[in-house]
Amino acid sequence: MNRPRKPSGSNPALIIGTLIAVAIVVGVIYQSQSTPSEDLELIVTPEPEVEPVIQAPVIPEAVIPSAPEQKPEPEPEPALVSKPPELPGLDNSDDFIRERLLLINSKKEFSNWVKADDLIRRTASYLDGLSNGVMLSKIFPLTPPEGTFATHKSDGSIWLNAGNYERYNGTINAIANTDMASIAKMFHFSRPLLEAAFSEMGYNPRQMDGIVLQAIDVILAAPIIVEPIKLTRESVVYKFADPALEALPPLQKQLLRIGPNHTKHLQKQAYALQQALLNP
């Protein structure tokens, strides 16, 4: 009977051979993992040095932008800003002022009013009078009413004839068709000339402003009377029979003579001018 063989692992030659084989395999694996870049490394040989050539930059004649997804709105062109003309001296201002006033109103009546010479000084004096309730017709003549002053008698009394109101149609229409905002701009533009004219009369700029606004207030404060107005006559002069009306400033009594509708038109324009002056 054969005995079982002992394991060969105890054979020294076999053990040494196995160790050598394992060492070779391990060495190959280690070599492939530890130096992968050595197999892939590129050897770059330096190129010969070449002197660079410097070229001038190319400036394009036009740039065509790429089409955007949404076309932007075009920017508005800048407005042309013109320098306002210089004001002339007070003594030489008539043509300058007249030309600009006629651009605001070219009505026949208005054109006749501004034909007078020394316009700025006349305006200053006229406004000074209006602020005191006085119309200085000799300083600044306006269009005289058409026809003659008309009255009628009834029950032994004299009454102001309503037909009188039509005599002032031309004057009122000329004023009613004047743009008061433009007049206010003209006032502010020519203010240095007006200040010079008021200064000659002894007023400072703040006083000038007060005179202008007070003149407007006198017009706005005039009463509106729709009923027939009773008159009295002494000699050749007619007076208002009502003492309260007769005691009014001359300017307001004149507004009574032109009639309630005309007075309303004037007051509307006076208010528009006031607001334009106060809110430039």
TIDO-499470 format. One record per residue (C-alpha): y, x, z; residue number from 0. Coordinates in Angstrom, 2 decimals, decimal comma. Each point is the difference from the previous one (the first is absolute). Layout:
BEGIN
<node><north>Y</north><east>X</east><up>Z</up><nr>NUM</nr></node>
...
***
This chain:
BEGIN
<node><north>0,00</north><east>0,00</east><up>0,00</up><nr>0</nr></node>
<node><north>3,33</north><east>1,37</east><up>-1,10</up><nr>1</nr></node>
<node><north>2,76</north><east>0,28</east><up>2,57</up><nr>2</nr></node>
<node><north>3,44</north><east>-1,49</east><up>-0,88</up><nr>3</nr></node>
<node><north>2,51</north><east>2,54</east><up>-1,39</up><nr>4</nr></node>
<node><north>3,02</north><east>1,00</east><up>2,04</up><nr>5</nr></node>
<node><north>3,37</north><east>-0,95</east><up>-1,42</up><nr>6</nr></node>
<node><north>1,39</north><east>2,46</east><up>-2,43</up><nr>7</nr></node>
<node><north>3,33</north><east>0,02</east><up>1,72</up><nr>8</nr></node>
<node><north>-1,23</north><east>2,71</east><up>2,14</up><nr>9</nr></node>
<node><north>-0,38</north><east>2,23</east><up>-3,06</up><nr>10</nr></node>
<node><north>2,82</north><east>2,59</east><up>0,22</up><nr>11</nr></node>
<node><north>0,16</north><east>0,59</east><up>-3,75</up><nr>12</nr></node>
<node><north>0,46</north><east>-3,67</east><up>-0,74</up><nr>13</nr></node>
<node><north>2,70</north><east>-0,35</east><up>2,61</up><nr>14</nr></node>
<node><north>1,96</north><east>2,93</east><up>-1,39</up><nr>15</nr></node>
<node><north>-0,24</north><east>-1,35</east><up>-3,57</up><nr>16</nr></node>
<node><north>1,17</north><east>-3,40</east><up>1,08</up><nr>17</nr></node>
<node><north>3,01</north><east>1,46</east><up>1,81</up><nr>18</nr></node>
<node><north>0,99</north><east>2,02</east><up>-3,06</up><nr>19</nr></node>
<node><north>-0,17</north><east>-3,09</east><up>-2,26</up><nr>20</nr></node>
<node><north>2,11</north><east>-2,06</east><up>2,43</up><nr>21</nr></node>
<node><north>2,58</north><east>2,78</east><up>0,21</up><nr>22</nr></node>
<node><north>0,34</north><east>0,15</east><up>-3,79</up><nr>23</nr></node>
<node><north>0,47</north><east>-3,80</east><up>-0,30</up><nr>24</nr></node>
<node><north>2,48</north><east>-0,10</east><up>2,84</up><nr>25</nr></node>
<node><north>1,92</north><east>2,88</east><up>-1,50</up><nr>26</nr></node>
<node><north>0,29</north><east>-1,73</east><up>-3,41</up><nr>27</nr></node>
<node><north>1,16</north><east>-3,24</east><up>1,58</up><nr>28</nr></node>
<node><north>2,53</north><east>1,78</east><up>2,19</up><nr>29</nr></node>
<node><north>1,30</north><east>1,98</east><up>-2,98</up><nr>30</nr></node>
<node><north>0,50</north><east>-3,15</east><up>-2,10</up><nr>31</nr></node>
<node><north>1,86</north><east>-1,83</east><up>2,80</up><nr>32</nr></node>
<node><north>2,14</north><east>2,80</east><up>1,33</up><nr>33</nr></node>
<node><north>1,43</north><east>1,32</east><up>-3,29</up><nr>34</nr></node>
<node><north>0,38</north><east>-2,96</east><up>-2,43</up><nr>35</nr></node>
<node><north>3,47</north><east>1,04</east><up>-1,15</up><nr>36</nr></node>
<node><north>-1,20</north><east>3,43</east><up>-1,08</up><nr>37</nr></node>
<node><north>-2,06</north><east>-1,57</east><up>-2,79</up><nr>38</nr></node>
<node><north>2,97</north><east>-2,17</east><up>-1,15</up><nr>39</nr></node>
<node><north>2,80</north><east>2,47</east><up>0,47</up><nr>40</nr></node>
<node><north>1,92</north><east>0,73</east><up>-3,22</up><nr>41</nr></node>
<node><north>1,23</north><east>3,44</east><up>-0,60</up><nr>42</nr></node>
<node><north>3,55</north><east>-0,22</east><up>-1,39</up><nr>43</nr></node>
<node><north>1,26</north><east>2,99</east><up>-1,84</up><nr>44</nr></node>
<node><north>3,78</north><east>0,45</east><up>0,20</up><nr>45</nr></node>
<node><north>1,89</north><east>-0,68</east><up>-3,21</up><nr>46</nr></node>
<node><north>2,44</north><east>2,57</east><up>-1,25</up><nr>47</nr></node>
<node><north>3,58</north><east>-0,57</east><up>1,19</up><nr>48</nr></node>
<node><north>2,27</north><east>-1,60</east><up>-2,63</up><nr>49</nr></node>
<node><north>3,78</north><east>-0,04</east><up>0,33</up><nr>50</nr></node>
<node><north>1,13</north><east>-3,65</east><up>0,30</up><nr>51</nr></node>
<node><north>2,27</north><east>-1,45</east><up>-2,67</up><nr>52</nr></node>
<node><north>2,91</north><east>-2,04</east><up>1,46</up><nr>53</nr></node>
<node><north>1,10</north><east>-2,91</east><up>-2,22</up><nr>54</nr></node>
<node><north>3,20</north><east>-1,99</east><up>0,36</up><nr>55</nr></node>
<node><north>-0,53</north><east>-3,54</east><up>1,34</up><nr>56</nr></node>
<node><north>-0,01</north><east>-2,77</east><up>-2,59</up><nr>57</nr></node>
<node><north>2,69</north><east>-2,63</east><up>0,60</up><nr>58</nr></node>
<node><north>-1,05</north><east>-3,39</east><up>-1,41</up><nr>59</nr></node>
<node><north>2,53</north><east>-1,88</east><up>-2,12</up><nr>60</nr></node>
<node><north>-1,12</north><east>-3,34</east><up>1,36</up><nr>61</nr></node>
<node><north>-2,41</north><east>-1,34</east><up>2,57</up><nr>62</nr></node>
<node><north>-1,99</north><east>-3,09</east><up>-0,92</up><nr>63</nr></node>
<node><north>-1,13</north><east>-1,61</east><up>3,23</up><nr>64</nr></node>
<node><north>-3,34</north><east>-1,66</east><up>0,20</up><nr>65</nr></node>
<node><north>0,12</north><east>-3,77</east><up>-0,11</up><nr>66</nr></node>
<node><north>0,02</north><east>-1,28</east><up>3,55</up><nr>67</nr></node>
<node><north>-2,17</north><east>-2,87</east><up>1,09</up><nr>68</nr></node>
<node><north>3,07</north><east>-2,11</east><up>0,63</up><nr>69</nr></node>
<node><north>3,19</north><east>0,55</east><up>-1,88</up><nr>70</nr></node>
<node><north>2,73</north><east>0,56</east><up>2,58</up><nr>71</nr></node>
<node><north>3,16</north><east>-2,01</east><up>-0,28</up><nr>72</nr></node>
<node><north>2,74</north><east>1,95</east><up>-1,71</up><nr>73</nr></node>
<node><north>2,64</north><east>1,30</east><up>2,35</up><nr>74</nr></node>
<node><north>3,43</north><east>-1,56</east><up>-0,53</up><nr>75</nr></node>
<node><north>2,51</north><east>2,20</east><up>-1,71</up><nr>76</nr></node>
<node><north>2,66</north><east>1,30</east><up>2,37</up><nr>77</nr></node>
<node><north>3,20</north><east>-2,01</east><up>-0,16</up><nr>78</nr></node>
<node><north>3,01</north><east>1,72</east><up>-1,40</up><nr>79</nr></node>
<node><north>2,56</north><east>0,43</east><up>2,74</up><nr>80</nr></node>
<node><north>3,50</north><east>0,13</east><up>-1,33</up><nr>81</nr></node>
<node><north>2,79</north><east>1,44</east><up>2,05</up><nr>82</nr></node>
<node><north>2,67</north><east>-2,61</east><up>0,76</up><nr>83</nr></node>
<node><north>3,33</north><east>0,71</east><up>-1,64</up><nr>84</nr></node>
<node><north>2,68</north><east>1,57</east><up>2,08</up><nr>85</nr></node>
<node><north>2,81</north><east>-2,23</east><up>1,16</up><nr>86</nr></node>
<node><north>3,42</north><east>0,71</east><up>-1,45</up><nr>87</nr></node>
<node><north>3,10</north><east>0,28</east><up>2,11</up><nr>88</nr></node>
<node><north>1,62</north><east>-3,15</east><up>1,33</up><nr>89</nr></node>
<node><north>2,94</north><east>0,29</east><up>-2,41</up><nr>90</nr></node>
<node><north>-2,32</north><east>0,31</east><up>-3,01</up><nr>91</nr></node>
<node><north>-2,72</north><east>-2,48</east><up>0,93</up><nr>92</nr></node>
<node><north>1,02</north><east>-3,14</east><up>-1,94</up><nr>93</nr></node>
<node><north>-2,02</north><east>0,55</east><up>-3,18</up><nr>94</nr></node>
<node><north>-2,98</north><east>1,26</east><up>1,97</up><nr>95</nr></node>
<node><north>-0,07</north><east>-3,04</east><up>2,31</up><nr>96</nr></node>
<node><north>0,90</north><east>-2,54</east><up>-2,69</up><nr>97</nr></node>
<node><north>-2,80</north><east>1,13</east><up>-2,30</up><nr>98</nr></node>
<node><north>-2,61</north><east>-0,47</east><up>2,72</up><nr>99</nr></node>
<node><north>1,36</north><east>-3,33</east><up>1,18</up><nr>100</nr></node>
<node><north>-0,17</north><east>-1,38</east><up>-3,53</up><nr>101</nr></node>
<node><north>-3,68</north><east>0,93</east><up>-0,10</up><nr>102</nr></node>
<node><north>-0,48</north><east>-2,32</east><up>2,96</up><nr>103</nr></node>
<node><north>2,06</north><east>-2,87</east><up>-1,41</up><nr>104</nr></node>
<node><north>1,46</north><east>-0,25</east><up>-3,48</up><nr>105</nr></node>
<node><north>1,38</north><east>-3,53</east><up>0,35</up><nr>106</nr></node>
<node><north>3,47</north><east>-0,50</east><up>-1,46</up><nr>107</nr></node>
<node><north>1,58</north><east>-0,85</east><up>3,34</up><nr>108</nr></node>
<node><north>-1,61</north><east>2,96</east><up>1,74</up><nr>109</nr></node>
<node><north>1,04</north><east>2,32</east><up>-2,82</up><nr>110</nr></node>
<node><north>3,58</north><east>-1,15</east><up>0,37</up><nr>111</nr></node>
<node><north>-0,05</north><east>0,65</east><up>3,74</up><nr>112</nr></node>
<node><north>-1,07</north><east>3,62</east><up>-0,37</up><nr>113</nr></node>
<node><north>2,59</north><east>0,78</east><up>-2,70</up><nr>114</nr></node>
<node><north>2,54</north><east>0,71</east><up>2,71</up><nr>115</nr></node>
<node><north>0,84</north><east>3,61</east><up>0,72</up><nr>116</nr></node>
<node><north>-0,60</north><east>1,73</east><up>3,32</up><nr>117</nr></node>
<node><north>-3,12</north><east>-2,10</east><up>0,56</up><nr>118</nr></node>
<node><north>-1,23</north><east>1,66</east><up>3,18</up><nr>119</nr></node>
<node><north>3,34</north><east>-0,16</east><up>1,79</up><nr>120</nr></node>
<node><north>0,51</north><east>-3,62</east><up>-1,07</up><nr>121</nr></node>
<node><north>-3,47</north><east>-0,89</east><up>1,22</up><nr>122</nr></node>
<node><north>0,64</north><east>1,62</east><up>3,37</up><nr>123</nr></node>
<node><north>3,27</north><east>-1,90</east><up>0,45</up><nr>124</nr></node>
<node><north>-1,55</north><east>-3,27</east><up>-1,16</up><nr>125</nr></node>
<node><north>-2,91</north><east>0,32</east><up>2,43</up><nr>126</nr></node>
<node><north>2,42</north><east>0,81</east><up>2,80</up><nr>127</nr></node>
<node><north>1,83</north><east>-3,22</east><up>-0,78</up><nr>128</nr></node>
<node><north>-3,17</north><east>-2,09</east><up>-0,22</up><nr>129</nr></node>
<node><north>-1,11</north><east>1,28</east><up>3,41</up><nr>130</nr></node>
<node><north>3,17</north><east>-1,60</east><up>1,37</up><nr>131</nr></node>
<node><north>-0,56</north><east>-3,19</east><up>-1,95</up><nr>132</nr></node>
<node><north>2,69</north><east>0,81</east><up>-2,57</up><nr>133</nr></node>
<node><north>-0,36</north><east>0,18</east><up>-3,79</up><nr>134</nr></node>
<node><north>2,28</north><east>2,71</east><up>-1,38</up><nr>135</nr></node>
<node><north>0,25</north><east>-1,39</east><up>-3,51</up><nr>136</nr></node>
<node><north>2,81</north><east>2,35</east><up>-0,99</up><nr>137</nr></node>
<node><north>-2,07</north><east>3,05</east><up>0,91</up><nr>138</nr></node>
<node><north>-3,15</north><east>-1,18</east><up>-1,73</up><nr>139</nr></node>
<node><north>0,75</north><east>-2,91</east><up>-2,35</up><nr>140</nr></node>
<node><north>-2,97</north><east>-2,23</east><up>-0,69</up><nr>141</nr></node>
<node><north>-0,35</north><east>-2,64</east><up>-2,68</up><nr>142</nr></node>
<node><north>2,52</north><east>-2,78</east><up>0,67</up><nr>143</nr></node>
<node><north>-1,47</north><east>-3,52</east><up>0,11</up><nr>144</nr></node>
<node><north>0,27</north><east>-2,05</east><up>-3,16</up><nr>145</nr></node>
<node><north>2,42</north><east>-2,93</east><up>-0,19</up><nr>146</nr></node>
<node><north>2,16</north><east>-1,22</east><up>2,85</up><nr>147</nr></node>
<node><north>-0,71</north><east>-0,99</east><up>3,55</up><nr>148</nr></node>
<node><north>-1,00</north><east>-3,69</east><up>-0,01</up><nr>149</nr></node>
<node><north>0,28</north><east>-2,60</east><up>2,73</up><nr>150</nr></node>
<node><north>-0,29</north><east>-3,76</east><up>0,15</up><nr>151</nr></node>
<node><north>1,44</north><east>-2,66</east><up>2,29</up><nr>152</nr></node>
<node><north>-1,98</north><east>-2,70</east><up>1,72</up><nr>153</nr></node>
<node><north>1,11</north><east>-2,38</east><up>2,77</up><nr>154</nr></node>
<node><north>3,26</north><east>1,85</east><up>0,31</up><nr>155</nr></node>
<node><north>-1,71</north><east>3,37</east><up>0,60</up><nr>156</nr></node>
<node><north>-0,27</north><east>3,10</east><up>-2,20</up><nr>157</nr></node>
<node><north>-3,47</north><east>1,32</east><up>-0,67</up><nr>158</nr></node>
<node><north>-1,28</north><east>3,19</east><up>-1,51</up><nr>159</nr></node>
<node><north>-1,38</north><east>-0,92</east><up>-3,40</up><nr>160</nr></node>
<node><north>-3,61</north><east>1,07</east><up>-0,54</up><nr>161</nr></node>
<node><north>0,94</north><east>0,82</east><up>-3,58</up><nr>162</nr></node>
<node><north>1,73</north><east>3,08</east><up>1,37</up><nr>163</nr></node>
<node><north>-3,34</north><east>1,63</east><up>0,66</up><nr>164</nr></node>
<node><north>-0,76</north><east>0,41</east><up>-3,70</up><nr>165</nr></node>
<node><north>3,06</north><east>2,20</east><up>-0,42</up><nr>166</nr></node>
<node><north>-1,86</north><east>2,81</east><up>1,73</up><nr>167</nr></node>
<node><north>-3,22</north><east>-0,17</east><up>-2,04</up><nr>168</nr></node>
<node><north>0,66</north><east>3,24</east><up>-1,89</up><nr>169</nr></node>
<node><north>0,69</north><east>2,04</east><up>3,12</up><nr>170</nr></node>
<node><north>-2,93</north><east>-1,40</east><up>1,95</up><nr>171</nr></node>
<node><north>-2,43</north><east>0,46</east><up>-2,90</up><nr>172</nr></node>
<node><north>1,05</north><east>3,63</east><up>-0,39</up><nr>173</nr></node>
<node><north>-0,62</north><east>0,66</east><up>3,70</up><nr>174</nr></node>
<node><north>-3,22</north><east>-2,04</east><up>0,11</up><nr>175</nr></node>
<node><north>-1,44</north><east>2,03</east><up>-2,90</up><nr>176</nr></node>
<node><north>0,66</north><east>3,33</east><up>1,68</up><nr>177</nr></node>
<node><north>-3,00</north><east>1,79</east><up>1,48</up><nr>178</nr></node>
<node><north>1,07</north><east>0,71</east><up>3,55</up><nr>179</nr></node>
<node><north>-2,78</north><east>2,53</east><up>0,55</up><nr>180</nr></node>
<node><north>1,50</north><east>2,06</east><up>-2,83</up><nr>181</nr></node>
<node><north>3,48</north><east>-0,41</east><up>1,46</up><nr>182</nr></node>
<node><north>-1,32</north><east>1,30</east><up>3,33</up><nr>183</nr></node>
<node><north>-1,54</north><east>3,01</east><up>-1,75</up><nr>184</nr></node>
<node><north>3,31</north><east>0,61</east><up>-1,72</up><nr>185</nr></node>
<node><north>1,70</north><east>-0,17</east><up>3,38</up><nr>186</nr></node>
<node><north>-2,30</north><east>2,61</east><up>1,51</up><nr>187</nr></node>
<node><north>0,24</north><east>2,20</east><up>-3,08</up><nr>188</nr></node>
<node><north>3,80</north><east>-0,04</east><up>-0,12</up><nr>189</nr></node>
<node><north>0,41</north><east>0,06</east><up>3,78</up><nr>190</nr></node>
<node><north>1,81</north><east>3,37</east><up>0,09</up><nr>191</nr></node>
<node><north>2,69</north><east>-1,43</east><up>-2,29</up><nr>192</nr></node>
<node><north>0,33</north><east>-3,13</east><up>2,13</up><nr>193</nr></node>
<node><north>0,21</north><east>2,08</east><up>3,16</up><nr>194</nr></node>
<node><north>2,78</north><east>2,03</east><up>-1,58</up><nr>195</nr></node>
<node><north>1,92</north><east>-3,16</east><up>-0,92</up><nr>196</nr></node>
<node><north>-0,43</north><east>-1,51</east><up>3,47</up><nr>197</nr></node>
<node><north>0,99</north><east>3,32</east><up>1,53</up><nr>198</nr></node>
<node><north>3,31</north><east>-0,22</east><up>-1,81</up><nr>199</nr></node>
<node><north>0,48</north><east>-3,34</east><up>1,76</up><nr>200</nr></node>
<node><north>-0,71</north><east>1,61</east><up>3,38</up><nr>201</nr></node>
<node><north>-3,63</north><east>-1,14</east><up>0,44</up><nr>202</nr></node>
<node><north>-3,03</north><east>2,12</east><up>0,82</up><nr>203</nr></node>
<node><north>-3,42</north><east>-0,65</east><up>-1,62</up><nr>204</nr></node>
<node><north>-1,28</north><east>-2,15</east><up>2,87</up><nr>205</nr></node>
<node><north>3,09</north><east>-2,13</east><up>-0,19</up><nr>206</nr></node>
<node><north>-0,48</north><east>-0,37</east><up>-3,72</up><nr>207</nr></node>
<node><north>-3,49</north><east>-1,37</east><up>0,57</up><nr>208</nr></node>
<node><north>1,37</north><east>-2,44</east><up>2,55</up><nr>209</nr></node>
<node><north>2,65</north><east>-1,22</east><up>-2,45</up><nr>210</nr></node>
<node><north>-2,55</north><east>-0,62</east><up>-2,76</up><nr>211</nr></node>
<node><north>-2,37</north><east>-1,91</east><up>2,27</up><nr>212</nr></node>
<node><north>2,82</north><east>-1,95</east><up>1,57</up><nr>213</nr></node>
<node><north>1,24</north><east>-1,07</east><up>-3,43</up><nr>214</nr></node>
<node><north>-3,47</north><east>-1,37</east><up>-0,73</up><nr>215</nr></node>
<node><north>-0,09</north><east>-1,77</east><up>3,37</up><nr>216</nr></node>
<node><north>3,27</north><east>-1,78</east><up>-0,76</up><nr>217</nr></node>
<node><north>-1,52</north><east>-1,42</east><up>-3,19</up><nr>218</nr></node>
<node><north>-3,22</north><east>-1,02</east><up>1,76</up><nr>219</nr></node>
<node><north>1,97</north><east>-1,74</east><up>2,75</up><nr>220</nr></node>
<node><north>1,92</north><east>-2,27</east><up>-2,38</up><nr>221</nr></node>
<node><north>-0,75</north><east>-3,69</east><up>0,64</up><nr>222</nr></node>
<node><north>-1,81</north><east>-2,11</east><up>-2,58</up><nr>223</nr></node>
<node><north>1,71</north><east>-3,38</east><up>-0,32</up><nr>224</nr></node>
<node><north>-1,61</north><east>-2,51</east><up>-2,31</up><nr>225</nr></node>
<node><north>2,24</north><east>-2,96</east><up>0,89</up><nr>226</nr></node>
<node><north>3,37</north><east>-0,49</east><up>-1,71</up><nr>227</nr></node>
<node><north>2,68</north><east>2,20</east><up>1,55</up><nr>228</nr></node>
<node><north>3,29</north><east>-1,58</east><up>0,96</up><nr>229</nr></node>
<node><north>3,23</north><east>1,83</east><up>-0,76</up><nr>230</nr></node>
<node><north>3,64</north><east>-0,18</east><up>0,96</up><nr>231</nr></node>
<node><north>2,93</north><east>1,19</east><up>-2,00</up><nr>232</nr></node>
<node><north>3,19</north><east>1,55</east><up>1,23</up><nr>233</nr></node>
<node><north>2,41</north><east>0,89</east><up>-2,75</up><nr>234</nr></node>
<node><north>-2,21</north><east>1,31</east><up>-2,82</up><nr>235</nr></node>
<node><north>-2,71</north><east>1,48</east><up>2,18</up><nr>236</nr></node>
<node><north>-3,22</north><east>-1,86</east><up>0,78</up><nr>237</nr></node>
<node><north>-1,61</north><east>0,47</east><up>3,39</up><nr>238</nr></node>
<node><north>-3,16</north><east>-1,24</east><up>1,62</up><nr>239</nr></node>
<node><north>0,64</north><east>-3,07</east><up>2,10</up><nr>240</nr></node>
<node><north>-2,64</north><east>1,08</east><up>2,52</up><nr>241</nr></node>
<node><north>1,67</north><east>2,57</east><up>2,31</up><nr>242</nr></node>
<node><north>-3,34</north><east>1,80</east><up>0,49</up><nr>243</nr></node>
<node><north>-0,33</north><east>0,56</east><up>-3,74</up><nr>244</nr></node>
<node><north>3,61</north><east>1,03</east><up>-0,38</up><nr>245</nr></node>
<node><north>-0,48</north><east>2,57</east><up>2,75</up><nr>246</nr></node>
<node><north>-2,82</north><east>1,75</east><up>-1,92</up><nr>247</nr></node>
<node><north>0,65</north><east>3,44</east><up>-1,50</up><nr>248</nr></node>
<node><north>1,42</north><east>-0,11</east><up>-3,55</up><nr>249</nr></node>
<node><north>-3,29</north><east>1,22</east><up>-1,47</up><nr>250</nr></node>
<node><north>-1,98</north><east>-2,84</east><up>1,56</up><nr>251</nr></node>
<node><north>2,61</north><east>-2,57</east><up>-1,05</up><nr>252</nr></node>
<node><north>-0,35</north><east>1,28</east><up>-3,54</up><nr>253</nr></node>
<node><north>-3,75</north><east>-0,51</east><up>0,23</up><nr>254</nr></node>
<node><north>0,67</north><east>-3,62</east><up>0,97</up><nr>255</nr></node>
<node><north>2,03</north><east>-0,41</east><up>-3,19</up><nr>256</nr></node>
<node><north>-2,79</north><east>1,22</east><up>-2,26</up><nr>257</nr></node>
<node><north>-2,40</north><east>-2,64</east><up>1,34</up><nr>258</nr></node>
<node><north>-3,18</north><east>-0,05</east><up>2,09</up><nr>259</nr></node>
<node><north>-2,42</north><east>0,94</east><up>-2,80</up><nr>260</nr></node>
<node><north>2,03</north><east>3,00</east><up>-1,09</up><nr>261</nr></node>
<node><north>0,39</north><east>1,07</east><up>3,62</up><nr>262</nr></node>
<node><north>-3,77</north><east>-0,14</east><up>0,47</up><nr>263</nr></node>
<node><north>-0,49</north><east>2,24</east><up>-3,04</up><nr>264</nr></node>
<node><north>2,49</north><east>2,52</east><up>1,34</up><nr>265</nr></node>
<node><north>-1,55</north><east>-0,03</east><up>3,44</up><nr>266</nr></node>
<node><north>-3,45</north><east>0,51</east><up>-1,49</up><nr>267</nr></node>
<node><north>1,25</north><east>3,07</east><up>-1,85</up><nr>268</nr></node>
<node><north>1,90</north><east>1,24</east><up>3,05</up><nr>269</nr></node>
<node><north>-3,17</north><east>-0,25</east><up>2,09</up><nr>270</nr></node>
<node><north>-2,02</north><east>1,82</east><up>-2,69</up><nr>271</nr></node>
<node><north>2,58</north><east>2,78</east><up>-0,05</up><nr>272</nr></node>
<node><north>-0,01</north><east>0,23</east><up>3,79</up><nr>273</nr></node>
<node><north>-3,78</north><east>0,38</east><up>0,12</up><nr>274</nr></node>
<node><north>-0,02</north><east>2,55</east><up>-2,82</up><nr>275</nr></node>
<node><north>2,65</north><east>2,08</east><up>1,76</up><nr>276</nr></node>
<node><north>-1,80</north><east>-0,10</east><up>3,33</up><nr>277</nr></node>
<node><north>-3,45</north><east>0,66</east><up>-1,49</up><nr>278</nr></node>
<node><north>0,47</north><east>2,60</east><up>-2,75</up><nr>279</nr></node>
***
